[in-house]
Amino acid sequence: MRVLLAEDDARLGKLTKYMMEQNGIQVEWVQRGDEIVEYASYDDYDVLVLDWMMPGESGVDACKRLRENGYEKAILILTARDDVADRVTGLDAGADDYLVKPFEFAELLARLRALGRRSSQKIQQDVVQVGEFTLNRTAKVLKKKDQVIQLSPREFQIFDLLAQNLGIVVPREIILDRIWGLESEVSSNNIDSYVKLIRKKLDLGDGKTMIHTIRGVGYKLEAE
C-alpha cells in the first residue's frame, strides 16, 4: 500500500511515518497543505491521510479541491476536532473516513487496511464506447482509436456526464449542479466555454460535432 501523509507536526509525522513503514506501508510525507493536491495529482497513492489543520491549505480544503477535480482514491482526515459538525464538514468535503487525535496506531492501521481494500475493489475498468471514442472512467482517459485526447479534469467530467446520458438533452442546470454545485458562481457562459474547448479537442472535422447545443436548454451528446 502507498500512502501520502500530510502532517505538519514534525514529531507526530515522523512517528506516524515510522509506524506505517514498520507495517509494510510505503509513505510519502509532506508538511504543508498546499503540497497535497500537487503530490496526489502526480503520483499514485492508495490512501491520502490528511491532517485538518495545515499551513498553506487545510487538509479539508485540499480534500474538497481534489474531489472537485475528480480524484477518486480514498482519503482519511486526521484532526483534534471531535464535534459532530466538524465530522460532517470533513465527510461532506469528500473524506472517506475521519480519525480524531489522539488515536491508537493500531486503529489507524486498521482503517488504512479497510480503505485500501475498498480502493482495490474499484480497480475494475469502467469503459464506455461513444462512436470512435473510448471513455475510461477509472483511468480518466478519453481516446480516439489509439490517440489520447487531452482533457482537463473539468472537461473530462462534462464529457463523462454527457456520455452517461448519450442521446439525452442534459440541461445546463444539471451540468452546473453535478460538476460545480448549484451554489457555485460559475455561469452558463463558463459551461459554454468548456463545451467549445471539448468540441475543438474532439476535432471531427468538416464542421461536424458530437455535442449538440439545444438552445435555451443545454447539450446532447450523440455518437457519430
C-alpha positions in Angstrom: 0.0 0.0 0.0 1.2 3.5 -0.8 0.1 6.4 1.4 0.5 10.2 1.2 0.7 11.5 4.8 0.1 15.2 5.3 1.0 16.2 8.8 2.7 19.5 9.9 3.6 18.3 13.4 7.2 17.1 12.9 7.2 14.7 15.8 3.8 13.1 15.1 4.5 13.0 11.4 7.9 11.2 11.9 6.4 8.7 14.3 3.3 8.0 12.1 5.5 7.5 9.1 7.8 5.1 11.0 4.8 3.1 12.3 3.3 2.8 8.8 6.6 1.7 7.3 7.1 -0.9 10.1 3.8 -2.4 8.9 4.8 -2.6 5.2 3.3 0.7 4.0 5.2 3.0 1.6 4.8 6.5 2.9 5.4 10.0 1.3 5.3 12.7 4.0 4.5 16.4 3.4 4.3 19.1 6.0 2.4 21.8 4.1 -1.2 21.6 3.0 -0.6 23.4 -0.3 1.6 20.4 -1.4 -1.3 17.9 -1.0 -3.0 18.4 -4.4 0.2 18.6 -6.3 1.5 15.3 -4.8 -1.8 13.5 -5.1 -2.3 14.6 -8.7 1.1 13.4 -10.0 1.6 10.2 -8.0 -0.5 7.1 -7.4 -1.4 6.6 -3.8 -3.9 4.1 -2.4 -4.9 6.4 0.5 -4.3 10.0 1.5 -4.0 10.7 5.2 -4.6 14.4 5.7 -4.3 16.5 8.9 -7.1 19.0 9.1 -5.0 22.0 10.2 -2.1 22.5 7.9 0.0 25.6 6.8 -0.8 26.8 3.3 -4.1 25.0 2.9 -6.1 22.9 5.3 -6.4 19.2 4.7 -10.2 19.5 4.4 -9.9 22.3 1.7 -7.3 20.1 -0.2 -9.7 17.2 0.1 -12.6 19.2 -1.3 -10.4 20.6 -4.2 -9.2 17.1 -5.1 -12.8 15.7 -5.2 -13.9 18.7 -7.3 -11.1 17.7 -9.8 -12.4 14.2 -9.9 -9.9 12.5 -7.5 -11.3 9.1 -6.5 -8.8 7.4 -4.2 -9.5 7.0 -0.5 -9.0 10.0 1.8 -8.7 9.8 5.6 -8.9 13.1 7.7 -6.9 13.3 11.0 -8.0 16.0 13.4 -8.3 17.1 17.0 -11.8 18.3 16.2 -14.4 15.8 17.5 -17.7 17.7 17.3 -20.3 16.1 15.1 -20.5 19.3 13.0 -16.8 19.0 12.3 -17.0 15.3 11.3 -19.9 16.2 9.0 -17.8 19.0 7.4 -14.9 16.6 6.8 -17.1 13.9 5.3 -19.0 16.5 3.1 -15.7 17.7 1.8 -15.2 14.2 0.3 -13.3 12.3 3.0 -14.0 8.6 3.2 -13.1 8.3 6.9 -12.3 10.5 9.9 -10.0 9.8 12.8 -9.8 12.0 15.9 -6.5 12.8 17.6 -5.0 11.4 19.8 -5.5 8.0 18.2 -4.1 4.5 18.6 -1.8 3.5 15.8 -3.5 0.1 15.7 -6.8 1.8 14.8 -5.1 4.0 12.2 -3.6 0.9 10.6 -6.9 -1.0 10.6 -8.6 1.9 8.9 -5.9 2.2 6.3 -6.3 -1.5 5.5 -10.1 -1.1 5.2 -9.7 1.9 2.9 -7.1 0.0 0.9 -9.4 -2.9 0.4 -12.2 -0.5 -0.7 -9.9 1.2 -3.2 -8.7 -2.1 -4.7 -12.3 -3.1 -5.3 -12.8 -0.1 -7.6 -9.9 -1.0 -9.9 -12.2 -2.7 -12.4 -12.2 -0.5 -15.5 -15.4 1.4 -16.4 -15.2 1.7 -20.1 -17.8 3.3 -22.5 -17.7 3.4 -26.3 -19.0 6.6 -27.9 -18.6 6.4 -31.7 -14.9 6.3 -32.4 -14.1 7.4 -28.9 -13.4 5.2 -25.8 -14.0 6.7 -22.4 -12.3 5.1 -19.5 -13.8 6.5 -16.3 -11.4 4.7 -14.0 -8.3 5.9 -15.7 -9.8 9.3 -16.5 -8.8 8.9 -20.2 -10.6 9.6 -23.4 -9.1 8.1 -26.6 -10.0 8.3 -30.3 -8.8 4.9 -31.5 -5.2 4.8 -30.1 -4.9 8.6 -29.7 -5.3 10.1 -26.2 -7.5 13.2 -26.2 -6.0 15.6 -23.6 -8.9 16.9 -21.5 -8.7 18.9 -18.3 -10.4 17.4 -15.2 -13.5 19.7 -15.7 -13.7 18.9 -19.5 -13.5 15.2 -18.7 -16.3 15.5 -16.1 -18.5 17.3 -18.6 -17.9 14.8 -21.4 -18.4 11.9 -18.9 -21.8 13.4 -17.8 -22.9 13.8 -21.4 -21.8 10.2 -22.2 -23.8 8.9 -19.3 -26.8 10.5 -20.9 -26.0 9.6 -24.5 -28.7 10.9 -26.8 -30.5 12.7 -24.0 -30.5 16.5 -23.5 -28.6 17.5 -20.3 -29.8 20.9 -19.1 -27.2 23.5 -18.1 -28.5 23.5 -14.6 -27.8 19.8 -14.3 -24.2 20.2 -15.6 -23.7 23.1 -13.1 -25.1 21.0 -10.2 -23.1 17.8 -11.0 -19.8 19.4 -11.8 -19.6 22.6 -9.7 -22.6 22.6 -7.3 -25.6 24.9 -7.6 -24.1 27.4 -5.1 -21.1 27.9 -7.4 -20.6 31.3 -9.1 -19.9 29.5 -12.4 -22.2 30.9 -15.1 -23.7 29.4 -18.3 -21.0 31.2 -20.3 -18.4 29.2 -18.4 -20.1 26.0 -19.3 -20.4 27.1 -23.0 -16.6 27.8 -23.0 -15.8 24.4 -21.7 -18.0 22.7 -24.3 -16.4 24.8 -27.0 -12.9 23.6 -25.9 -14.1 19.9 -25.8 -15.5 20.2 -29.3 -12.2 21.6 -30.5 -10.2 18.8 -28.9 -12.5 16.1 -30.4 -11.7 17.6 -33.8 -14.2 15.7 -36.0 -13.5 18.0 -39.0 -15.9 19.3 -41.7 -17.9 21.3 -39.1 -19.2 18.1 -37.5 -19.8 17.8 -33.8 -20.9 15.1 -31.3 -22.0 17.7 -28.8 -25.2 19.5 -29.9 -26.4 22.7 -28.4 -30.1 22.7 -27.5 -30.8 26.4 -27.5 -32.1 27.6 -24.1 -31.8 24.2 -22.5 -28.4 22.5 -22.6 -26.4 20.0 -24.5 -26.8 16.5 -26.0 -24.0 14.0 -26.9 -24.7 11.8 -29.9 -22.4 9.1 -31.4 -21.3 9.9 -35.0 
